[in-house]
Amino acid sequence: MAPTPLEIKVNALKRLIKEESLYNQETAEQASLVDQMRTNNADPYELKKQVEVLNESKRMVVELTKKIDSHSKSLAEFLKGYSGDEDLTLASSLLK
C-alpha cells in the first residue's frame, strides 16, 4: 500500500531532524579536529581544507534548520485539516 500524505510528511520531518543531528555531531567533531590541527601547527593547506569542511557542515545545519521549520509548519497546517483515522501521536511529538 502506498504511503499516505501524513506518513510522507512525518517521515520527511523525521529524516530532516536526523540529518540535523548528524550534521551537528559532524560539526562538533570537525571543530575539535581543526582546533587540534591548529594546536599541532598542521600543514596550512590541510588546515584550510578542514576549515572549509567545518564551514560547510555549519552551513548545512543552518539549511536543515530552515527546512525543518518549513516542514514543521507544513505538517502543522496539514494536521489542522486532517480528518483521517491514523495515529497522530508521532506527528504531534515531532512538532514539539
Protein Blocks (a to p, Z undefined) as FASTA:
>chain_A
ZZdfklmmmmmmmmmmmmmmmmmmmmmmmmmmmmmmmmnopafklmmmmmmmmmmmmmmm
mmmmmmmmmmmmmmmmmmmmpcbfbdfklmmmmmZZ
